Protein backbone atom coordinates (compact mmCIF):
# COMPACT_ATOMS: atom_id res chain seq x y z
CA UNK A 1 0.00 0.00 0.00
CA UNK A 2 1.22 3.47 -0.87
CA UNK A 3 2.18 5.72 2.02
CA UNK A 4 2.06 9.49 1.89
CA UNK A 5 5.48 11.08 2.04
CA UNK A 6 6.60 14.43 3.40
CA UNK A 7 7.51 15.47 -0.13
CA UNK A 8 4.03 14.61 -1.37
CA UNK A 9 2.51 16.57 1.50
CA UNK A 10 4.49 19.66 0.46
CA UNK A 11 3.00 19.40 -3.03
CA UNK A 12 -0.51 18.83 -1.70
CA UNK A 13 -0.21 21.86 0.58
CA UNK A 14 1.03 23.97 -2.33
CA UNK A 15 -2.19 23.20 -4.24
CA UNK A 16 -4.28 23.77 -1.13
CA UNK A 17 -2.71 27.17 -0.51
CA UNK A 18 -3.05 28.23 -4.14
CA UNK A 19 -6.80 28.70 -3.88
CA UNK A 20 -6.97 30.86 -7.02
CA UNK A 21 -7.28 29.34 -10.48
CA UNK A 22 -4.73 31.75 -11.95
CA UNK A 23 -2.15 30.82 -9.31
CA UNK A 24 -2.80 27.10 -9.80
CA UNK A 25 -2.53 27.46 -13.59
CA UNK A 26 0.76 29.38 -13.28
CA UNK A 27 2.08 26.83 -10.78
CA UNK A 28 1.22 23.91 -13.05
CA UNK A 29 2.92 25.62 -16.00
CA UNK A 30 6.03 26.16 -13.88
CA UNK A 31 5.97 22.66 -12.38
CA UNK A 32 5.28 20.62 -15.53
CA UNK A 33 6.49 20.71 -19.09
CA UNK A 34 3.85 21.43 -21.72
CA UNK A 35 3.87 17.73 -22.67
CA UNK A 36 3.44 16.61 -19.03
CA UNK A 37 0.56 19.03 -18.55
CA UNK A 38 -1.17 17.76 -21.70
CA UNK A 39 -0.68 14.20 -20.46
CA UNK A 40 -2.30 15.02 -17.11
CA UNK A 41 -5.20 16.76 -18.86
CA UNK A 42 -5.73 13.77 -21.15
CA UNK A 43 -5.68 11.37 -18.18
CA UNK A 44 -8.43 13.43 -16.53
CA UNK A 45 -10.39 13.50 -19.79
CA UNK A 46 -10.01 9.73 -20.07
CA UNK A 47 -11.28 9.19 -16.53
CA UNK A 48 -14.36 11.31 -17.25
CA UNK A 49 -15.03 9.49 -20.49
CA UNK A 50 -14.68 6.09 -18.81
CA UNK A 51 -17.09 7.19 -16.09
CA UNK A 52 -19.48 8.19 -18.89
CA UNK A 53 -19.22 4.66 -20.28
CA UNK A 54 -16.99 5.41 -23.28
CA UNK A 55 -15.12 2.52 -24.84
CA UNK A 56 -11.33 2.26 -24.63
CA UNK A 57 -11.24 2.83 -28.40
CA UNK A 58 -13.19 6.08 -28.15
CA UNK A 59 -11.05 7.26 -25.23
CA UNK A 60 -7.90 6.44 -27.18
CA UNK A 61 -9.13 8.33 -30.27
CA UNK A 62 -10.16 11.40 -28.25
CA UNK A 63 -7.14 11.61 -25.93
CA UNK A 64 -4.33 9.92 -27.84
CA UNK A 65 -3.48 7.87 -24.75
CA UNK A 66 -2.30 4.30 -25.11
CA UNK A 67 -4.43 1.33 -24.16
CA UNK A 68 -2.18 0.49 -21.17
CA UNK A 69 -2.61 3.99 -19.76
CA UNK A 70 -6.37 3.86 -20.28
CA UNK A 71 -6.49 0.47 -18.59
CA UNK A 72 -4.51 1.82 -15.63
CA UNK A 73 -6.94 4.75 -15.31
CA UNK A 74 -9.88 2.35 -15.45
CA UNK A 75 -8.35 0.24 -12.67
CA UNK A 76 -7.87 3.34 -10.51
CA UNK A 77 -11.51 4.26 -11.05
CA UNK A 78 -12.48 0.83 -9.72
CA UNK A 79 -9.86 -0.01 -7.11
CA UNK A 80 -8.23 3.11 -5.69
CA UNK A 81 -8.94 6.00 -3.34
CA UNK A 82 -11.46 7.65 -5.63
CA UNK A 83 -9.45 10.77 -6.45
CA UNK A 84 -10.63 10.90 -10.05
CA UNK A 85 -14.28 10.52 -9.01
CA UNK A 86 -14.00 13.17 -6.30
CA UNK A 87 -12.45 15.75 -8.62
CA UNK A 88 -14.71 14.98 -11.57
CA UNK A 89 -17.85 15.02 -9.40
CA UNK A 90 -16.89 18.36 -7.85
CA UNK A 91 -16.22 19.85 -11.25
CA UNK A 92 -19.50 18.47 -12.60
CA UNK A 93 -22.08 18.27 -9.78
CA UNK A 94 -25.05 18.04 -12.15
CA UNK A 95 -24.01 14.81 -13.82
CA UNK A 96 -23.52 16.15 -17.33
CA UNK A 97 -21.39 14.10 -19.69
CA UNK A 98 -17.76 15.03 -19.19
CA UNK A 99 -16.36 15.03 -22.70
CA UNK A 100 -18.62 14.89 -25.73
C-alpha positions as CSV (number, residue, x, y, z in Angstrom):
1,X,0.0,0.0,0.0
2,X,1.2,3.5,-0.9
3,X,2.2,5.7,2.0
4,X,2.1,9.5,1.9
5,X,5.5,11.1,2.0
6,X,6.6,14.4,3.4
7,X,7.5,15.5,-0.1
8,X,4.0,14.6,-1.4
9,X,2.5,16.6,1.5
10,X,4.5,19.7,0.5
11,X,3.0,19.4,-3.0
12,X,-0.5,18.8,-1.7
13,X,-0.2,21.9,0.6
14,X,1.0,24.0,-2.3
15,X,-2.2,23.2,-4.2
16,X,-4.3,23.8,-1.1
17,X,-2.7,27.2,-0.5
18,X,-3.0,28.2,-4.1
19,X,-6.8,28.7,-3.9
20,X,-7.0,30.9,-7.0
21,X,-7.3,29.3,-10.5
22,X,-4.7,31.7,-12.0
23,X,-2.1,30.8,-9.3
24,X,-2.8,27.1,-9.8
25,X,-2.5,27.5,-13.6
26,X,0.8,29.4,-13.3
27,X,2.1,26.8,-10.8
28,X,1.2,23.9,-13.1
29,X,2.9,25.6,-16.0
30,X,6.0,26.2,-13.9
31,X,6.0,22.7,-12.4
32,X,5.3,20.6,-15.5
33,X,6.5,20.7,-19.1
34,X,3.9,21.4,-21.7
35,X,3.9,17.7,-22.7
36,X,3.4,16.6,-19.0
37,X,0.6,19.0,-18.6
38,X,-1.2,17.8,-21.7
39,X,-0.7,14.2,-20.5
40,X,-2.3,15.0,-17.1
41,X,-5.2,16.8,-18.9
42,X,-5.7,13.8,-21.1
43,X,-5.7,11.4,-18.2
44,X,-8.4,13.4,-16.5
45,X,-10.4,13.5,-19.8
46,X,-10.0,9.7,-20.1
47,X,-11.3,9.2,-16.5
48,X,-14.4,11.3,-17.2
49,X,-15.0,9.5,-20.5
50,X,-14.7,6.1,-18.8
51,X,-17.1,7.2,-16.1
52,X,-19.5,8.2,-18.9
53,X,-19.2,4.7,-20.3
54,X,-17.0,5.4,-23.3
55,X,-15.1,2.5,-24.8
56,X,-11.3,2.3,-24.6
57,X,-11.2,2.8,-28.4
58,X,-13.2,6.1,-28.1
59,X,-11.0,7.3,-25.2
60,X,-7.9,6.4,-27.2
61,X,-9.1,8.3,-30.3
62,X,-10.2,11.4,-28.3
63,X,-7.1,11.6,-25.9
64,X,-4.3,9.9,-27.8
65,X,-3.5,7.9,-24.8
66,X,-2.3,4.3,-25.1
67,X,-4.4,1.3,-24.2
68,X,-2.2,0.5,-21.2
69,X,-2.6,4.0,-19.8
70,X,-6.4,3.9,-20.3
71,X,-6.5,0.5,-18.6
72,X,-4.5,1.8,-15.6
73,X,-6.9,4.7,-15.3
74,X,-9.9,2.3,-15.5
75,X,-8.4,0.2,-12.7
76,X,-7.9,3.3,-10.5
77,X,-11.5,4.3,-11.1
78,X,-12.5,0.8,-9.7
79,X,-9.9,0.0,-7.1
80,X,-8.2,3.1,-5.7
81,X,-8.9,6.0,-3.3
82,X,-11.5,7.6,-5.6
83,X,-9.5,10.8,-6.5
84,X,-10.6,10.9,-10.0
85,X,-14.3,10.5,-9.0
86,X,-14.0,13.2,-6.3
87,X,-12.4,15.7,-8.6
88,X,-14.7,15.0,-11.6
89,X,-17.8,15.0,-9.4
90,X,-16.9,18.4,-7.9
91,X,-16.2,19.9,-11.3
92,X,-19.5,18.5,-12.6
93,X,-22.1,18.3,-9.8
94,X,-25.0,18.0,-12.1
95,X,-24.0,14.8,-13.8
96,X,-23.5,16.2,-17.3
97,X,-21.4,14.1,-19.7
98,X,-17.8,15.0,-19.2
99,X,-16.4,15.0,-22.7
100,X,-18.6,14.9,-25.7
